[in-house]
Amino acid sequence: MTVGKWLLDLQNRPDGCAIKYKKDLAWNEINWAQYLDKIILMAEQIQKITIHQLASRETNKKHVGILSSTRWEWSIIDLAILGCGHVTVPFYPNMSDADLLFIINHSDISFIIVENAIFEKQIERIREKFERSVLVKKFEDLDFDSAPSSEAKQNFFKSCESLQLKDIATLVYTSGTTGQPKGAVLLHESIVSEVEEIFSLVGIKPHFTSLTFLPMAHVMGRIELWGNCFNGHTLAYAESIDKLKSNLLEIQPDFMVAVPRIFEKFYAAIMAKVETQPFKQKLFNHAISVSTEVLKYRERREVVPWGLLLQHETLCRVVFAPVKKAFGGKLQFAVSGGAPLSKDLANFFAYCGIQVLEGYGLTETCAAIAVNTPYNFHPGTVGLPMGDCDIKFAADGEILVRSKKVFKEYYKNPEATASSFVDGYFATGDIGEFTSGGQLKITDRKKDLIKTAGGKYVAPQKLENLLKQDPMIAQVLIHGDQKKFISAIISVEEPAVKAWADSQNIPYQDISEIYQNPALRLRVQKQIQKTNSEIANYEAIKKFEIVSDTWSVENGALTPSLKVKRKFIETKYAELISEMYE
């Protein structure tokens, strides 16, 4: 089985809805027959370019770049490239000139397809530094609408049939929090192993609809589009993350895939509304308490007492209905990955009737190697190992994995490849352990562990997640390597801060006045104290500073999967950090 076999199988489901996208204020549909025709048409155009315009290049297997936001055309182009036997190299749409230039030169792309003239101008801005000539095509230069010829269909199907599991499918460059990007070489075998197992495990049915918005340069985004091709469900493309809330109401998805930051923002918005109304907050807290008791009975597989169950059902209709409505009203579950999900956050949404199934994996493992499922749901863990994943631990607790999902190598980087494997197992760089039930539990990133001046190791992500339980705290950087104590730089959630200030009758003309108000610092300090009460003394946060800056992908503070870039933040606030240790 290869991606080519999935593409051939599209002929057997012509009428169902494959893709939904919004244009001119209306949602448009593409059925499977139309979808396949568009893929074949795109493949024909790609082949004409690779055979005629790039014929002098050293190999018939071309590396083709895609630089675009998350759009339905992205999936057409990607599947066409793979079906032709070429290699897709995805680029993030908010990539800096330096990173874009590095990957273009390093990946040996022959040509790149860009979404619009804005990206074309970015390419032209750095072109003089290219190490080889690169052909650029915009979406508008390509034909997405004509009917493919009979010859094009025959050629495409023949190409799909010739694909092998050990063929290279894509180079996915890591977007880590530190260091230069590395290109993970993923085979068709990796894609097939990942997609076929995870879509079966979590129970995604062909009649389901999903709303996708993750960047396609991130491996989780690619799993969504590949899974749509394999599984046959409908994939709706969100207009943007900014319009995610309205798109959820319009599409009413059965499931969704997201990173933890998305759930944190929903949680912050929910709690900001609740905290401004004392009666509503009291009722909400009571509903959470009742839901907690119900889930305890269900986890023990015991019968829930009738009175408790009746109270729970009533409260769910009254209190939690708006929460489910915010996700469209039909969401059966969500899958979270790309960064650690707080156990308390997973429990919160479970209380509200939405299972957020946390999984764990890396670019190098083609996404998940372990995942929670609707029938094996254990918040605080990343679930049971998937399929053929053989997981063990190094002496220091580092997670080691062997699987078909694991990448072949880092492109043109044999030293990094060699250092990433231990006796045939990929060294993930994460520290973890198995629970008594066999679930995998992640404790922290090995490279992120802080060693205090006293010789104690502190896991920063644990502290950061505890602090972010306060809906007003957006992002946190825990600092303290080789220092006498732990400190924190805290970025707050502006809408939640405004709602809180209004509820406390704090006067302000501008948001900056709230940041300077001692009451805000006192509020954050209470969350610091609560966090410190749940951890060891050597982990305790002794000093903190609140910053008014928003940390985003665009300003370089976050990775595309919305994780904090530690070195960037430490450099940006170096003076502030230094002052905390004076």
TORMI-855730 format. One record per residue (C-alpha): x, y, z; residue number from 1; residue in three letters. Coordinates in Angstrom, 3 decimals. Last residue first. Example, Ala and Ser with C-alpha at 12.3 -4.5 7.8 and 13.67 -1.06 7.14 Angstrom:
> X  Y  Z  seq  type
> 13.670  -1.060  7.140  2  SER;
> 12.300  -4.500  7.800  1  ALA;
***
This chain:
> X  Y  Z  seq  type
> 20.519  40.828  40.551  582  GLU;
> 18.741  37.691  39.329  581  TYR;
> 15.449  39.333  38.306  580  MET;
> 17.404  42.155  36.614  579  GLU;
> 19.160  39.673  34.328  578  SER;
> 15.823  38.319  33.146  577  ILE;
> 14.637  41.814  32.247  576  LEU;
> 17.892  42.529  30.390  575  GLU;
> 17.737  39.258  28.456  574  ALA;
> 14.099  39.788  27.460  573  TYR;
> 14.524  39.399  23.692  572  LYS;
> 17.416  36.964  24.064  571  THR;
> 15.529  34.677  26.452  570  GLU;
> 12.446  34.931  24.236  569  ILE;
> 14.357  33.939  21.081  568  PHE;
> 16.259  31.166  22.845  567  LYS;
> 13.029  29.696  24.210  566  ARG;
> 10.980  29.705  21.040  565  LYS;
> 7.585  29.191  22.695  564  VAL;
> 5.384  26.561  21.063  563  LYS;
> 2.601  27.678  18.738  562  LEU;
> 2.844  24.806  16.204  561  SER;
> 4.228  27.379  13.736  560  PRO;
> 6.963  28.123  16.322  559  THR;
> 6.431  31.057  18.643  558  LEU;
> 8.348  34.260  19.436  557  ALA;
> 9.280  35.067  15.833  556  GLY;
> 7.087  38.126  15.399  555  ASN;
> 4.730  36.375  12.996  554  GLU;
> 4.522  33.168  15.024  553  VAL;
> 3.219  35.146  17.969  552  SER;
> 4.059  36.380  21.449  551  TRP;
> 1.971  39.438  22.320  550  THR;
> 4.033  42.021  24.182  549  ASP;
> 2.694  43.379  27.468  548  SER;
> 5.254  41.653  29.660  547  VAL;
> 4.653  40.405  33.200  546  ILE;
> 7.718  39.651  35.317  545  GLU;
> 8.344  36.813  37.741  544  PHE;
> 10.405  35.910  40.767  543  LYS;
> 10.655  32.919  43.128  542  LYS;
> 9.061  30.216  40.983  541  ILE;
> 9.268  26.993  42.987  540  ALA;
> 10.999  24.020  41.370  539  GLU;
> 13.484  23.534  44.257  538  TYR;
> 10.589  23.510  46.709  537  ASN;
> 8.776  20.686  44.915  536  ALA;
> 5.526  21.385  43.069  535  ILE;
> 1.798  21.838  43.743  534  GLU;
> 1.990  24.748  46.219  533  SER;
> 4.286  26.601  43.816  532  ASN;
> 1.538  26.583  41.176  531  THR;
> -1.002  28.114  43.558  530  LYS;
> 1.545  30.755  44.606  529  GLN;
> 2.280  31.646  40.984  528  ILE;
> -1.473  31.808  40.296  527  GLN;
> -1.838  34.213  43.224  526  LYS;
> 1.071  36.254  41.835  525  GLN;
> -0.789  36.640  38.542  524  VAL;
> -3.738  38.290  40.306  523  ARG;
> -1.414  40.439  42.451  522  LEU;
> 0.407  41.607  39.327  521  ARG;
> -2.909  42.548  37.776  520  LEU;
> -3.979  44.430  40.918  519  ALA;
> -0.744  46.447  40.869  518  PRO;
> -1.958  48.225  37.689  517  ASN;
> 0.800  48.744  35.109  516  GLN;
> -0.565  46.111  32.728  515  TYR;
> -4.024  47.616  33.137  514  ILE;
> -2.769  51.058  32.096  513  GLU;
> -1.210  49.552  28.952  512  SER;
> -4.689  48.416  27.848  511  ILE;
> -5.700  52.054  27.357  510  ASP;
> -8.236  54.355  28.962  509  GLN;
> -8.468  52.400  32.172  508  TYR;
> -10.677  52.150  35.246  507  PRO;
> -10.620  48.902  37.251  506  ILE;
> -14.206  47.924  37.994  505  ASN;
> -13.097  44.374  38.900  504  GLN;
> -15.323  42.833  36.206  503  SER;
> -14.038  45.373  33.676  502  ASP;
> -10.410  44.594  34.550  501  ALA;
> -11.124  40.862  34.194  500  TRP;
> -12.723  41.306  30.765  499  ALA;
> -9.778  43.469  29.650  498  LYS;
> -7.253  40.906  30.903  497  VAL;
> -9.133  38.069  29.197  496  ALA;
> -9.120  39.946  25.883  495  PRO;
> -5.345  40.698  26.265  494  GLU;
> -4.138  37.206  27.205  493  GLU;
> -1.003  37.707  29.323  492  VAL;
> 2.674  37.141  28.560  491  SER;
> 4.681  35.901  31.539  490  ILE;
> 8.454  35.743  32.013  489  ILE;
> 9.195  33.326  34.850  488  ALA;
> 11.966  32.740  37.386  487  SER;
> 13.489  29.657  39.002  486  ILE;
> 16.182  29.907  41.691  485  PHE;
> 19.936  29.830  42.287  484  LYS;
> 20.768  29.961  38.588  483  LYS;
> 22.589  27.429  36.405  482  GLN;
> 19.501  27.234  34.157  481  ASP;
> 16.774  29.334  35.768  480  GLY;
> 14.125  30.390  33.257  479  HIS;
> 10.469  29.453  32.697  478  ILE;
> 8.939  31.182  29.683  477  LEU;
> 5.179  31.561  29.827  476  VAL;
> 2.373  32.181  27.346  475  GLN;
> -1.261  33.311  27.482  474  ALA;
> -1.938  33.847  31.189  473  ILE;
> -5.389  35.358  31.771  472  MET;
> -7.099  31.973  31.604  471  PRO;
> -5.173  30.834  34.714  470  ASP;
> -4.386  27.193  33.969  469  GLN;
> -1.469  28.679  32.038  468  LYS;
> 0.630  28.650  35.209  467  LEU;
> 0.403  24.874  35.528  466  LEU;
> 1.305  24.447  31.852  465  ASN;
> 4.405  26.599  32.246  464  GLU;
> 5.503  24.715  35.351  463  LEU;
> 5.288  21.338  33.600  462  LYS;
> 6.915  22.761  30.471  461  GLN;
> 9.917  23.951  32.500  460  PRO;
> 11.033  20.525  33.786  459  ALA;
> 13.495  21.275  36.609  458  VAL;
> 16.701  19.349  37.295  457  TYR;
> 18.434  20.008  40.641  456  LYS;
> 22.173  20.678  40.770  455  GLY;
> 21.970  23.562  43.257  454  GLY;
> 22.874  26.062  40.550  453  ALA;
> 19.707  24.907  38.792  452  THR;
> 19.666  22.465  35.898  451  LYS;
> 16.836  23.299  33.490  450  ILE;
> 15.502  20.604  31.174  449  LEU;
> 14.786  21.990  27.705  448  ASP;
> 17.150  19.646  25.832  447  LYS;
> 15.457  16.592  27.331  446  LYS;
> 11.983  17.870  26.501  445  ARG;
> 9.674  17.120  29.383  444  ASP;
> 7.644  14.639  31.458  443  THR;
> 5.834  12.712  28.738  442  ILE;
> 3.585  9.839  29.820  441  LYS;
> 3.058  6.770  27.642  440  LEU;
> 0.118  4.592  28.610  439  GLN;
> 0.818  1.002  29.698  438  GLY;
> -1.775  0.885  32.476  437  GLY;
> 0.858  1.132  35.218  436  SER;
> 2.090  4.291  33.507  435  THR;
> 4.974  4.189  31.033  434  PHE;
> 7.740  6.779  31.238  433  GLU;
> 8.976  9.913  29.535  432  GLY;
> 11.787  12.301  28.630  431  ILE;
> 11.774  13.741  25.128  430  ASP;
> 14.771  14.082  22.789  429  GLY;
> 13.200  11.556  20.434  428  THR;
> 16.113  9.144  20.118  427  ALA;
> 15.244  6.978  17.099  426  PHE;
> 15.982  3.308  17.754  425  TYR;
> 18.354  1.301  15.553  424  GLY;
> 20.948  0.801  18.300  423  ASP;
> 20.684  4.471  19.290  422  VAL;
> 19.700  6.855  16.486  421  PHE;
> 19.702  10.656  16.422  420  SER;
> 23.492  11.072  16.474  419  SER;
> 23.809  9.230  13.160  418  ALA;
> 21.194  11.388  11.466  417  THR;
> 22.718  14.635  12.742  416  ALA;
> 26.119  13.576  11.369  415  GLU;
> 24.642  12.333  8.083  414  PRO;
> 23.070  15.733  7.274  413  ASN;
> 22.222  15.895  3.573  412  LYS;
> 18.529  15.293  4.318  411  TYR;
> 18.011  14.059  7.858  410  TYR;
> 17.371  10.343  7.628  409  GLU;
> 14.808  7.616  6.908  408  LYS;
> 11.999  8.931  9.083  407  PHE;
> 10.278  6.819  11.726  406  VAL;
> 6.760  5.659  10.912  405  LYS;
> 7.958  2.162  10.051  404  LYS;
> 8.760  1.917  13.760  403  SER;
> 11.534  1.982  16.369  402  ARG;
> 11.245  4.423  19.247  401  VAL;
> 13.469  5.736  22.053  400  LEU;
> 12.060  7.986  24.786  399  ILE;
> 14.723  9.570  26.984  398  GLU;
> 14.525  8.418  30.608  397  GLY;
> 18.177  9.036  31.508  396  ASP;
> 19.103  5.369  31.058  395  ALA;
> 17.376  5.294  27.679  394  ALA;
> 13.728  4.316  27.426  393  PHE;
> 11.810  1.884  25.213  392  LYS;
> 9.140  2.142  22.547  391  ILE;
> 8.418  -0.307  19.730  390  ASP;
> 5.783  1.330  17.538  389  CYS;
> 4.209  -1.320  15.263  388  ASP;
> 0.648  -0.280  15.980  387  GLY;
> 0.424  2.806  18.169  386  MET;
> 1.833  3.152  21.682  385  PRO;
> -0.935  3.711  24.277  384  LEU;
> -2.102  7.141  25.336  383  GLY;
> -0.422  10.538  25.486  382  VAL;
> -0.787  10.728  29.265  381  THR;
> -2.158  13.400  31.591  380  GLY;
> -5.672  12.673  30.422  379  PRO;
> -6.316  8.915  30.017  378  HIS;
> -8.841  8.016  27.324  377  PHE;
> -8.906  4.440  26.079  376  ASN;
> -12.342  4.191  24.428  375  TYR;
> -12.319  7.614  22.756  374  PRO;
> -8.647  7.129  21.885  373  THR;
> -5.437  8.467  23.419  372  ASN;
> -2.414  8.449  21.138  371  VAL;
> 1.108  7.090  20.772  370  ALA;
> 3.577  7.170  17.860  369  ILE;
> 1.936  10.257  16.381  368  ALA;
> 3.328  12.553  13.671  367  ALA;
> 5.516  11.293  10.789  366  CYS;
> 8.027  9.991  13.353  365  THR;
> 10.710  12.552  12.457  364  GLU;
> 8.182  15.392  12.521  363  THR;
> 7.504  14.354  16.088  362  LEU;
> 5.028  12.285  18.044  361  GLY;
> 2.574  12.303  20.895  360  TYR;
> -1.197  12.150  21.034  359  GLY;
> -3.764  13.918  23.165  358  GLU;
> -7.404  13.072  22.614  357  LEU;
> -9.485  16.092  23.592  356  VAL;
> -12.799  14.541  24.624  355  GLN;
> -15.610  17.078  24.613  354  ILE;
> -18.501  16.684  27.090  353  GLY;
> -17.849  19.771  29.223  352  CYS;
> -16.209  17.627  31.904  351  TYR;
> -13.952  16.232  29.157  350  ALA;
> -13.091  19.809  28.200  349  PHE;
> -11.909  20.525  31.726  348  PHE;
> -10.107  17.184  32.036  347  ASN;
> -7.995  17.914  28.956  346  ALA;
> -7.200  21.374  30.345  345  LEU;
> -6.279  19.914  33.728  344  ASP;
> -3.976  17.396  32.067  343  LYS;
> -2.214  20.249  30.235  342  SER;
> -1.518  19.438  26.601  341  LEU;
> 2.123  19.070  25.580  340  PRO;
> 3.063  20.310  22.078  339  ALA;
> 2.445  19.283  18.446  338  GLY;
> -0.638  17.237  19.255  337  GLY;
> -4.323  17.419  20.088  336  SER;
> -7.125  15.352  18.559  335  VAL;
> -10.701  16.502  19.038  334  ALA;
> -13.815  14.516  19.873  333  PHE;
> -17.488  14.098  18.968  332  GLN;
> -17.961  17.704  17.826  331  LEU;
> -21.591  18.241  16.836  330  LYS;
> -22.338  21.631  18.425  329  GLY;
> -20.032  23.756  16.264  328  GLY;
> -17.069  24.020  18.620  327  PHE;
> -18.588  27.038  20.402  326  ALA;
> -21.839  25.063  20.673  325  LYS;
> -20.078  22.485  22.838  324  LYS;
> -19.121  25.234  25.285  323  VAL;
> -22.590  26.846  25.070  322  PRO;
> -24.188  23.471  25.975  321  ALA;
> -21.999  23.101  29.050  320  PHE;
> -24.084  24.989  31.600  319  VAL;
> -27.779  24.315  30.934  318  VAL;
> -27.802  21.075  28.974  317  ARG;
> -24.797  19.668  30.844  316  CYS;
> -26.309  20.719  34.178  315  LEU;
> -29.450  18.699  33.493  314  THR;
> -27.515  15.625  32.373  313  GLU;
> -25.260  15.808  35.443  312  HIS;
> -28.172  16.147  37.889  311  GLN;
> -29.846  13.129  36.290  310  LEU;
> -26.591  11.137  36.478  309  LEU;
> -26.061  12.048  40.124  308  LEU;
> -29.589  10.972  41.016  307  GLY;
> -29.295  7.698  39.074  306  TRP;
> -25.995  6.670  40.631  305  PRO;
> -23.356  6.134  37.892  304  VAL;
> -22.775  2.435  37.262  303  VAL;
> -19.092  1.505  37.570  302  GLU;
> -16.452  1.262  34.840  301  ARG;
> -13.883  2.729  37.239  300  ARG;
> -13.285  5.518  34.685  299  GLU;
> -17.075  5.875  34.402  298  ARG;
> -17.540  6.350  38.136  297  TYR;
> -14.731  8.924  38.251  296  LYS;
> -16.224  10.665  35.192  295  LEU;
> -19.518  11.175  37.031  294  VAL;
> -17.755  12.663  40.062  293  GLU;
> -15.817  15.136  37.934  292  THR;
> -18.973  16.080  36.049  291  SER;
> -20.657  17.020  39.349  290  VAL;
> -17.720  19.232  40.364  289  SER;
> -17.560  20.871  36.929  288  ILE;
> -21.290  21.620  37.110  287  ALA;
> -20.825  23.169  40.554  286  HIS;
> -17.995  25.336  39.252  285  ASN;
> -20.213  26.521  36.374  284  PHE;
> -23.079  27.339  38.722  283  LEU;
> -20.786  29.387  40.984  282  LYS;
> -19.216  31.148  37.996  281  GLN;
> -22.653  31.960  36.550  280  LYS;
> -23.709  33.459  39.869  279  PHE;
> -20.490  35.492  40.170  278  PRO;
> -20.601  36.918  36.599  277  GLN;
> -17.281  38.240  35.218  276  THR;
> -15.473  34.954  35.913  275  GLU;
> -17.683  32.965  33.534  274  VAL;
> -17.024  35.135  30.485  273  LYS;
> -13.240  35.123  30.978  272  ALA;
> -13.450  31.403  31.719  271  MET;
> -14.895  30.604  28.298  270  ILE;
> -12.476  32.859  26.393  269  ALA;
> -9.475  31.464  28.261  268  ALA;
> -10.621  27.884  27.624  267  TYR;
> -11.032  28.566  23.906  266  PHE;
> -7.548  30.114  23.845  265  LYS;
> -6.047  27.150  25.703  264  GLU;
> -7.755  24.749  23.293  263  PHE;
> -6.104  26.475  20.324  262  ILE;
> -2.745  26.586  22.139  261  ARG;
> -2.864  22.818  22.575  260  PRO;
> -2.421  22.151  18.819  259  VAL;
> -5.387  21.143  16.695  258  ALA;
> -7.153  18.314  14.882  257  VAL;
> -10.938  18.409  14.596  256  MET;
> -13.867  16.025  14.839  255  PHE;
> -17.528  15.823  13.855  254  ASP;
> -17.398  19.320  12.386  253  PRO;
> -20.219  21.879  12.623  252  GLN;
> -19.226  23.608  9.349  251  ILE;
> -20.830  27.012  9.989  250  GLU;
> -20.320  27.183  13.759  249  LEU;
> -16.724  25.981  13.411  248  LEU;
> -16.152  28.550  10.657  247  ASN;
> -17.268  31.363  12.985  246  SER;
> -14.784  30.341  15.674  245  LYS;
> -11.954  29.651  13.215  244  LEU;
> -12.143  33.052  11.531  243  LYS;
> -8.839  34.311  12.975  242  ASP;
> -7.334  30.864  12.339  241  ILE;
> -8.045  31.378  8.643  240  SER;
> -10.739  30.614  6.042  239  GLU;
> -11.083  27.116  7.447  238  ALA;
> -10.757  24.263  4.936  237  TYR;
> -13.401  21.553  5.194  236  ALA;
> -12.271  17.935  4.864  235  LEU;
> -15.012  15.403  4.223  234  THR;
> -14.377  11.750  5.074  233  HIS;
> -12.926  9.266  2.566  232  GLY;
> -10.384  7.520  4.785  231  ASN;
> -7.239  7.456  2.643  230  PHE;
> -7.571  10.822  0.865  229  CYS;
> -8.863  12.569  4.023  228  ASN;
> -6.044  10.949  5.982  227  GLY;
> -3.487  12.428  3.582  226  TRP;
> -5.026  15.882  4.085  225  LEU;
> -5.141  15.576  7.869  224  GLU;
> -1.731  13.911  8.123  223  ILE;
> -0.313  16.878  6.206  222  ARG;
> -1.554  19.302  8.842  221  GLY;
> 0.015  17.186  11.572  220  MET;
> 3.337  17.201  9.673  219  VAL;
> 3.519  20.990  9.780  218  HIS;
> 4.118  22.538  6.340  217  ALA;
> 0.369  22.159  5.830  216  MET;
> -0.270  24.851  8.434  215  PRO;
> -3.130  23.843  10.750  214  LEU;
> -6.613  25.051  9.727  213  PHE;
> -8.671  21.947  9.024  212  THR;
> -12.366  21.502  9.821  211  LEU;
> -13.413  17.855  9.859  210  SER;
> -16.528  16.126  8.534  209  THR;
> -17.469  12.530  9.299  208  PHE;
> -19.283  10.189  6.876  207  HIS;
> -16.113  8.144  6.229  206  PRO;
> -15.758  7.403  9.967  205  LYS;
> -12.885  8.499  12.218  204  ILE;
> -12.531  5.950  15.017  203  GLY;
> -9.488  7.097  16.985  202  VAL;
> -7.612  3.889  16.242  201  LEU;
> -8.626  3.540  12.592  200  SER;
> -7.524  7.044  11.632  199  PHE;
> -4.323  6.557  13.625  198  ILE;
> -3.299  3.273  12.023  197  GLU;
> -3.893  3.945  8.335  196  GLU;
> -2.363  7.416  8.530  195  VAL;
> 0.850  6.571  10.353  194  GLU;
> 1.851  3.363  8.538  193  SER;
> 0.919  4.823  5.151  192  VAL;
> 2.904  8.020  5.702  191  ILE;
> 6.007  6.226  6.978  190  SER;
> 5.944  3.691  4.119  189  GLU;
> 5.655  6.499  1.561  188  HIS;
> 9.002  7.633  2.964  187  LEU;
> 9.766  10.676  5.102  186  LEU;
> 13.134  12.469  4.897  185  VAL;
> 13.336  14.920  7.815  184  ALA;
> 14.925  18.188  6.733  183  GLY;
> 16.632  19.948  9.625  182  LYS;
> 15.886  23.548  10.581  181  PRO;
> 18.766  25.429  12.303  180  GLN;
> 18.742  25.603  16.086  179  GLY;
> 16.168  26.072  18.824  178  THR;
> 12.389  25.962  19.309  177  THR;
> 11.970  23.469  16.500  176  GLY;
> 10.371  24.069  13.132  175  SER;
> 11.599  20.837  11.589  174  THR;
> 11.796  20.666  7.830  173  TYR;
> 9.594  18.090  6.164  172  VAL;
> 11.112  16.451  3.091  171  LEU;
> 8.446  14.423  1.306  170  THR;
> 7.551  11.151  -0.362  169  ALA;
> 10.824  9.223  -0.659  168  ILE;
> 10.230  5.792  -2.169  167  ASP;
> 10.611  2.842  0.231  166  LYS;
> 6.909  1.964  0.001  165  LEU;
> 7.081  1.824  -3.797  164  GLN;
> 5.241  3.882  -6.417  163  LEU;
> 4.742  2.202  -9.811  162  SER;
> 0.953  1.974  -9.550  161  GLU;
> 0.669  5.718  -8.950  160  CYS;
> 2.751  6.439  -12.066  159  SER;
> 0.554  4.200  -14.196  158  LYS;
> -2.530  5.913  -12.789  157  PHE;
> -1.053  9.300  -13.670  156  PHE;
> -0.077  8.312  -17.215  155  ASN;
> -3.485  6.803  -17.934  154  GLN;
> -5.295  9.826  -16.550  153  LYS;
> -3.119  12.262  -18.535  152  ALA;
> -3.747  10.245  -21.720  151  GLU;
> -7.483  10.398  -21.166  150  SER;
> -7.188  14.183  -20.889  149  SER;
> -7.800  16.064  -17.661  148  PRO;
> -10.953  18.211  -17.408  147  ALA;
> -10.192  21.877  -16.782  146  SER;
> -10.564  23.542  -13.381  145  ASP;
> -7.316  23.767  -11.420  144  PHE;
> -5.147  25.263  -14.169  143  ASP;
> -1.920  26.845  -12.936  142  LEU;
> -0.542  30.370  -13.311  141  ASP;
> -3.090  31.651  -10.774  140  GLU;
> -1.599  29.338  -8.147  139  PHE;
> 1.756  31.030  -8.708  138  LYS;
> 4.692  29.335  -10.407  137  LYS;
> 8.385  29.846  -9.608  136  VAL;
> 11.319  28.065  -11.298  135  LEU;
> 14.449  27.751  -9.164  134  VAL;
> 18.007  28.227  -10.462  133  SER;
> 20.701  26.903  -8.158  132  ARG;
> 22.614  28.209  -5.137  131  GLU;
> 20.027  30.914  -4.546  130  PHE;
> 21.387  34.154  -3.030  129  LYS;
> 20.247  36.362  -5.927  128  GLU;
> 16.731  34.979  -5.438  127  ARG;
> 16.242  36.481  -1.977  126  ILE;
> 13.824  39.292  -2.794  125  ARG;
> 12.448  37.385  -5.779  124  GLU;
> 11.165  34.659  -3.459  123  ILE;
> 9.522  37.230  -1.181  122  GLN;
> 7.952  38.855  -4.234  121  LYS;
> 6.473  35.505  -5.286  120  GLU;
> 5.080  35.112  -1.784  119  PHE;
> 3.153  38.356  -2.125  118  ILE;
> 2.247  37.550  -5.748  117  ALA;
> 0.146  34.552  -4.683  116  ASN;
> 0.008  30.990  -3.395  115  GLU;
> 3.471  29.831  -4.387  114  VAL;
> 4.586  26.767  -6.347  113  ILE;
> 8.322  26.139  -6.144  112  ILE;
> 10.721  24.707  -8.653  111  PHE;
> 13.705  22.416  -8.775  110  SER;
> 14.058  22.095  -5.015  109  ILE;
> 17.525  21.111  -3.798  108  ASP;
> 16.405  21.000  -0.131  107  SER;
> 19.371  22.950  1.264  106  HIS;
> 19.149  25.981  -0.998  105  ASN;
> 15.382  26.421  -0.711  104  ILE;
> 15.524  25.516  2.992  103  ILE;
> 18.159  28.130  3.836  102  PHE;
> 16.539  30.865  1.742  101  LEU;
> 13.153  30.357  3.405  100  LEU;
> 14.755  30.343  6.857  99  ASP;
> 16.586  33.623  6.187  98  ALA;
> 13.636  35.313  4.464  97  ASP;
> 11.451  34.528  7.478  96  SER;
> 8.652  31.987  7.157  95  MET;
> 5.055  33.102  7.647  94  ASN;
> 3.636  30.902  4.869  93  PRO;
> 5.445  27.801  6.178  92  TYR;
> 7.202  25.897  3.403  91  PHE;
> 6.488  22.343  2.228  90  PRO;
> 8.972  20.247  0.202  89  VAL;
> 7.094  17.622  -1.802  88  THR;
> 9.089  14.853  -3.517  87  VAL;
> 8.278  13.483  -6.977  86  HIS;
> 6.721  10.123  -7.792  85  GLY;
> 3.968  11.598  -9.959  84  CYS;
> 1.358  10.611  -7.368  83  GLY;
> 3.349  12.430  -4.681  82  LEU;
> 3.438  15.676  -6.648  81  ILE;
> -0.262  15.415  -7.533  80  ALA;
> -1.132  14.699  -3.900  79  LEU;
> 0.733  17.824  -2.790  78  ASP;
> -0.746  20.050  -5.505  77  ILE;
> -4.346  19.051  -4.828  76  ILE;
> -3.814  19.288  -1.055  75  SER;
> -2.454  22.836  -1.300  74  TRP;
> -5.316  23.858  -3.609  73  GLU;
> -7.683  23.260  -0.678  72  TRP;
> -5.992  26.052  1.253  71  ARG;
> -3.753  26.317  4.312  70  THR;
> -1.402  29.219  3.562  69  SER;
> 1.069  28.776  0.751  68  SER;
> 4.642  28.021  -0.221  67  LEU;
> 4.830  24.619  -1.910  66  ILE;
> 8.227  23.295  -3.042  65  GLY;
> 8.930  20.571  -5.592  64  VAL;
> 11.917  18.221  -5.302  63  HIS;
> 12.216  16.385  -8.593  62  LYS;
> 12.597  12.638  -9.158  61  LYS;
> 13.771  12.482  -12.797  60  ASN;
> 17.332  13.231  -11.680  59  THR;
> 20.276  15.471  -12.607  58  GLU;
> 18.408  18.480  -13.958  57  ARG;
> 18.512  19.063  -17.698  56  SER;
> 14.851  18.204  -18.142  55  ALA;
> 13.659  21.071  -15.931  54  LEU;
> 11.514  22.945  -18.457  53  GLN;
> 10.442  19.903  -20.453  52  HIS;
> 10.106  16.904  -18.154  51  ILE;
> 9.653  18.663  -14.799  50  THR;
> 7.352  21.372  -16.161  49  ILE;
> 5.244  19.034  -18.262  48  LYS;
> 5.078  16.606  -15.333  47  GLN;
> 3.812  19.299  -12.992  46  ILE;
> 1.085  20.261  -15.466  45  GLN;
> -0.062  16.646  -15.853  44  GLU;
> -0.004  16.158  -12.086  43  ALA;
> -2.244  19.204  -11.672  42  MET;
> -4.804  17.752  -14.090  41  LEU;
> -4.610  14.396  -12.300  40  ILE;
> -5.195  16.037  -8.906  39  ILE;
> -8.073  18.111  -10.305  38  LYS;
> -9.677  15.024  -11.818  37  ASP;
> -9.353  13.164  -8.510  36  LEU;
> -11.098  15.983  -6.651  35  TYR;
> -13.862  16.190  -9.247  34  GLN;
> -14.584  12.470  -8.859  33  ALA;
> -14.343  12.791  -5.070  32  TRP;
> -16.818  15.654  -4.788  31  ASN;
> -15.758  19.291  -4.453  30  ILE;
> -18.032  21.474  -2.336  29  GLU;
> -18.358  25.247  -1.977  28  ASN;
> -19.176  27.128  1.217  27  TRP;
> -20.527  30.614  0.558  26  ALA;
> -19.301  34.118  1.506  25  LEU;
> -17.659  34.671  -1.912  24  ASP;
> -15.516  31.559  -1.455  23  LYS;
> -15.421  29.115  1.433  22  LYS;
> -13.977  25.645  1.089  21  TYR;
> -15.332  22.125  1.352  20  LYS;
> -13.494  19.044  0.115  19  ILE;
> -14.201  15.376  -0.509  18  ALA;
> -17.997  15.275  -0.694  17  CYS;
> -19.290  11.875  -1.808  16  GLY;
> -20.125  11.115  -5.452  15  ASP;
> -17.076  9.466  -7.030  14  PRO;
> -16.024  6.911  -4.397  13  ARG;
> -14.370  4.010  -6.270  12  ASN;
> -12.131  6.152  -8.489  11  GLN;
> -10.518  7.502  -5.327  10  LEU;
> -8.956  4.034  -4.944  9  ASP;
> -6.187  4.931  -7.400  8  LEU;
> -5.191  7.841  -5.173  7  LEU;
> -5.071  5.600  -2.128  6  TRP;
> -2.903  3.134  -4.066  5  LYS;
> -0.495  5.946  -4.977  4  GLY;
> -0.196  6.917  -1.311  3  VAL;
> 1.297  3.459  -0.928  2  THR;
> 0.000  0.000  0.000  1  MET;
***
